[in-house]
Amino acid sequence: MHLPRAVPRFEHRLAVRLRGMLPLYTRDVSASGFCAEMLQPMKAGDLVEGALLLGDEEVPFQARVMWSRRSAGERTRGRCGVRFVTIGEDFQRRLEAFRRLQGRRLIRWFT
């Protein structure tokens, strides 16, 4: 049986800029982290620095890659999930304001 997430995730395609990498896009995002699709998923345990783009605003963060999966049959494409280590104190407020403007689509309440 799957337990509900402590923090619900919402399906939003946000641009993410990571230091030293091409931009990537989120699949879903929450106040505690995000899932991103990328050409070469990072390794679980990696620390990353970057910025999420919420509309016209950049929100800098540091995060840890919690998991990484490659797409079946593909050598490079896949997804990874990250958990924020540090992020601006007002990120949750900014995310909620962005969500209100975009409309909310709750996904994967149970994992």
Residue pairs with C-beta under 8 A, 6 or more apart in sequence:
2 110
2 111
3 110
3 111
4 109
4 110
5 30
5 108
5 109
5 110
5 111
6 32
7 30
7 31
7 32
8 30
8 106
8 109
9 28
9 29
9 30
9 34
9 35
9 106
9 107
9 108
10 28
10 29
10 30
10 99
10 104
10 105
10 106
10 107
11 27
11 28
11 105
11 106
11 107
12 26
12 28
12 29
12 98
12 99
12 102
13 25
13 26
13 27
14 25
14 26
14 29
14 34
14 52
14 53
14 54
15 23
15 24
15 25
15 52
15 53
16 23
16 24
16 25
16 26
16 34
16 36
16 50
16 51
16 52
16 53
17 23
17 50
17 51
17 53
17 58
18 24
18 48
18 49
18 50
19 48
19 49
19 50
22 39
24 36
24 37
24 38
25 36
25 37
26 34
26 35
26 36
26 52
27 34
27 35
27 36
27 37
27 79
28 34
28 35
28 107
28 108
29 35
29 52
29 95
31 91
31 92
31 95
32 83
32 84
33 63
33 66
33 81
33 82
33 83
33 84
34 52
34 81
34 82
35 79
35 80
35 81
35 82
36 79
36 80
36 81
36 82
37 77
37 78
37 79
38 77
38 78
38 79
38 80
39 76
39 77
40 76
40 78
41 68
41 69
41 70
41 78
41 79
41 80
42 48
42 65
42 68
42 80
43 65
43 68
44 65
44 66
44 67
44 68
44 80
45 64
45 65
46 64
46 65
47 62
47 63
47 64
47 65
47 85
48 62
48 63
48 64
48 65
48 82
49 60
49 61
49 62
49 63
50 60
50 61
50 63
51 58
51 59
51 60
51 61
52 58
52 59
52 61
53 59
54 94
54 95
54 98
55 98
55 101
57 94
59 87
59 88
59 91
59 94
60 87
60 88
61 84
61 85
61 86
61 87
61 88
61 91
62 84
62 85
62 86
62 87
63 82
63 83
63 84
63 85
63 87
64 82
64 83
64 85
65 80
65 81
65 82
66 80
66 81
66 82
66 83
67 80
67 81
68 78
68 79
68 80
68 81
69 78
69 79
69 80
70 76
70 77
70 78
71 77
71 78
71 79
84 91
88 94
